[in-house]
Amino acid sequence: MSYIKMIEENRATGKLKEVYESISGKGRKMAHILKVQSLNPEALKSHYQFYRSIMFGKSHLTRAQREMIATVVSVENKCHY
């Protein structure tokens, strides 16, 4: 659970609402790992682009290997993944 103030999708306005909608579309839940940056919409947008690059960009690792690494890191950090 995050101890960082987060703005939920239904409370987002302005730039944050635009960023939320561009990432997940209307009516879908935003991942907590992204919402912790909701106080800074530009950082959120950059973080998401970075994530997309790491998980879906060209790499010597397969998609499954990338997910496995993300899962192991989350478990080590006691973070729900």
Backbone as JSON, one array per atom type, in Angstrom:
{
  "sequence": "MSYIKMIEENRATGKLKEVYESISGKGRKMAHILKVQSLNPEALKSHYQFYRSIMFGKSHLTRAQREMIATVVSVENKCHY",
  "N": [[0.83, -1.17, 0.0], [0.5, 2.2, -0.77], [1.99, 5.06, 0.73], [1.99, 7.5, -0.19], [0.45, 10.45, -1.22], [-2.2, 10.16, -3.46], [-4.03, 10.9, -6.4], [-7.13, 9.9, -7.25], [-8.68, 8.4, -10.16], [-11.35, 9.3, -10.59], [-11.29, 11.78, -9.4], [-9.54, 13.29, -10.73], [-8.5, 16.14, -12.6], [-8.11, 18.52, -15.3], [-4.81, 18.59, -16.63], [-3.89, 16.2, -15.42], [-6.13, 14.52, -15.61], [-6.26, 14.28, -18.38], [-3.83, 12.92, -18.87], [-4.24, 10.52, -17.42], [-6.43, 9.48, -18.91], [-5.21, 9.17, -21.4], [-3.45, 7.14, -20.88], [-4.87, 4.93, -19.75], [-7.45, 5.03, -20.7], [-10.98, 5.83, -20.62], [-12.78, 4.99, -17.69], [-11.27, 2.78, -16.89], [-9.1, 1.24, -14.46], [-6.27, 2.79, -13.03], [-2.92, 1.79, -12.56], [-1.41, 1.49, -9.34], [1.34, 1.98, -9.14], [1.72, 3.9, -11.02], [-0.1, 5.88, -10.26], [1.03, 6.97, -7.96], [2.46, 9.07, -8.8], [0.72, 11.03, -9.39], [0.5, 13.66, -8.51], [2.18, 15.05, -10.06], [1.7, 15.4, -13.13], [3.28, 15.49, -15.53], [5.59, 14.05, -14.85], [4.39, 11.6, -14.36], [3.47, 10.97, -16.94], [5.95, 10.76, -18.28], [7.1, 8.65, -16.82], [5.39, 6.57, -17.52], [5.91, 6.36, -20.28], [8.57, 5.58, -20.17], [8.28, 3.09, -18.86], [6.78, 1.72, -20.87], [8.71, 1.62, -22.87], [10.71, 0.02, -21.68], [9.3, -2.39, -21.16], [8.09, -3.09, -23.6], [9.67, -2.29, -25.7], [12.41, -2.72, -28.09], [14.55, -5.4, -27.31], [16.94, -7.74, -25.92], [15.83, -9.43, -24.19], [13.02, -11.55, -23.63], [9.47, -10.94, -23.65], [8.26, -12.38, -21.61], [10.47, -12.84, -19.9], [11.0, -10.23, -19.09], [8.67, -9.64, -17.65], [8.95, -11.54, -15.64], [11.23, -10.6, -14.29], [10.22, -8.13, -13.37], [8.25, -9.09, -11.65], [9.74, -10.5, -9.69], [11.26, -8.39, -8.61], [9.18, -6.84, -7.56], [8.17, -8.58, -5.59], [10.41, -8.76, -3.89], [10.43, -6.13, -3.01], [8.18, -6.14, -1.53], [5.82, -5.43, -2.79], [2.65, -5.26, -4.2], [2.02, -6.81, -7.23]],
  "CA": [[0.0, 0.0, 0.0], [1.26, 3.43, -0.89], [1.81, 6.1, 1.75], [2.12, 8.73, -0.95], [-0.85, 10.96, -1.62], [-2.52, 9.87, -4.85], [-5.31, 11.41, -6.88], [-7.87, 8.83, -7.93], [-9.16, 8.75, -11.5], [-12.61, 10.05, -10.54], [-11.04, 13.1, -8.84], [-8.55, 13.97, -11.59], [-8.97, 17.23, -13.46], [-7.09, 19.18, -16.1], [-3.73, 17.82, -17.25], [-3.85, 14.85, -14.86], [-7.22, 13.75, -16.21], [-5.83, 13.99, -19.76], [-2.79, 11.89, -18.83], [-4.91, 9.27, -17.03], [-7.22, 8.97, -20.04], [-4.32, 8.75, -22.49], [-2.78, 5.9, -20.47], [-5.75, 3.79, -19.5], [-8.78, 5.18, -21.29], [-12.04, 6.16, -19.66], [-13.43, 3.93, -16.95], [-10.38, 1.7, -16.47], [-8.32, 1.57, -13.28], [-4.86, 3.12, -13.2], [-2.05, 1.05, -11.64], [-0.9, 2.3, -8.22], [2.71, 2.38, -9.41], [1.63, 5.14, -11.8], [-0.86, 6.89, -9.51], [1.83, 7.65, -6.94], [3.02, 10.28, -9.42], [-0.42, 11.83, -9.84], [0.66, 15.07, -8.17], [3.04, 15.63, -11.09], [1.26, 14.73, -14.37], [4.36, 15.35, -16.51], [6.41, 12.93, -14.38], [3.57, 10.4, -14.61], [3.51, 10.72, -18.37], [7.31, 10.3, -18.59], [7.27, 7.33, -16.22], [4.65, 5.6, -18.33], [6.64, 6.19, -21.53], [9.74, 4.79, -19.79], [7.78, 1.73, -18.64], [6.45, 1.14, -22.18], [9.96, 1.36, -23.56], [11.36, -1.12, -21.04], [8.52, -3.63, -21.26], [7.63, -3.42, -24.95], [10.64, -1.86, -26.7], [13.37, -3.7, -28.58], [15.4, -5.91, -26.24], [17.38, -9.13, -26.03], [14.98, -10.19, -23.27], [11.65, -11.79, -24.1], [8.42, -10.29, -22.84], [8.1, -13.21, -20.41], [11.6, -12.57, -19.02], [10.81, -8.9, -18.51], [7.62, -9.77, -16.63], [9.51, -12.31, -14.53], [12.09, -9.68, -13.55], [9.33, -7.18, -12.69], [7.58, -9.8, -10.56], [10.72, -10.76, -8.64], [11.56, -7.1, -7.97], [8.0, -6.47, -6.76], [8.13, -9.45, -4.41], [11.49, -8.31, -3.02], [10.03, -4.85, -2.44], [6.9, -6.36, -0.85], [4.89, -4.61, -3.56], [1.66, -6.02, -4.96], [2.28, -6.66, -8.65]],
  "C": [[0.88, 1.24, 0.0], [0.96, 4.38, 0.26], [1.97, 7.47, 1.12], [0.72, 9.17, -1.36], [-1.05, 10.72, -3.12], [-3.87, 10.47, -5.19], [-5.97, 10.3, -7.7], [-8.42, 9.33, -9.27], [-10.41, 9.62, -11.46], [-12.46, 11.45, -9.95], [-10.06, 13.92, -9.69], [-9.22, 15.04, -12.44], [-7.8, 17.72, -14.3], [-6.09, 18.22, -16.73], [-3.68, 16.38, -16.73], [-4.94, 13.98, -15.48], [-6.86, 13.36, -17.64], [-4.8, 12.85, -19.78], [-3.4, 10.54, -18.45], [-5.65, 8.66, -18.23], [-6.33, 8.51, -21.19], [-3.63, 7.43, -22.17], [-3.76, 4.74, -20.4], [-7.12, 3.89, -20.15], [-9.82, 5.46, -20.2], [-12.57, 4.9, -18.99], [-12.54, 2.79, -16.51], [-9.52, 2.16, -15.3], [-6.86, 1.8, -13.65], [-4.06, 2.35, -12.16], [-1.51, 1.99, -10.56], [0.51, 2.79, -8.48], [2.76, 3.66, -10.25], [0.94, 6.24, -10.99], [-0.05, 7.6, -8.44], [2.49, 8.91, -7.5], [1.92, 11.24, -9.88], [-0.32, 13.31, -9.48], [1.53, 15.81, -9.19], [2.72, 14.94, -12.42], [2.35, 14.55, -15.42], [5.29, 14.2, -16.13], [5.68, 11.62, -14.62], [3.64, 10.0, -16.07], [4.88, 10.16, -18.78], [7.57, 8.9, -18.04], [6.58, 6.27, -17.06], [5.38, 5.34, -19.65], [7.9, 5.34, -21.29], [9.36, 3.32, -19.6], [7.49, 1.03, -19.97], [7.71, 0.77, -22.95], [10.66, 0.12, -23.01], [10.6, -2.42, -21.31], [8.18, -4.03, -22.68], [8.62, -3.03, -26.05], [11.57, -3.0, -27.11], [14.32, -4.1, -27.46], [15.84, -7.33, -26.56], [16.57, -10.02, -25.09], [13.61, -10.39, -23.89], [10.69, -11.05, -23.19], [8.24, -11.05, -21.53], [9.24, -12.96, -19.42], [11.46, -11.21, -18.35], [9.76, -8.94, -17.41], [8.13, -10.52, -15.41], [10.4, -11.41, -13.66], [11.24, -8.69, -12.75], [8.64, -7.84, -11.5], [8.52, -10.05, -9.41], [11.06, -9.48, -7.89], [10.4, -6.67, -7.08], [7.91, -7.29, -5.49], [9.2, -9.02, -3.41], [11.14, -7.01, -2.31], [8.73, -4.92, -1.65], [5.82, -5.47, -1.47], [3.93, -5.51, -4.33], [1.88, -5.75, -6.43], [1.17, -7.3, -9.43]]
}
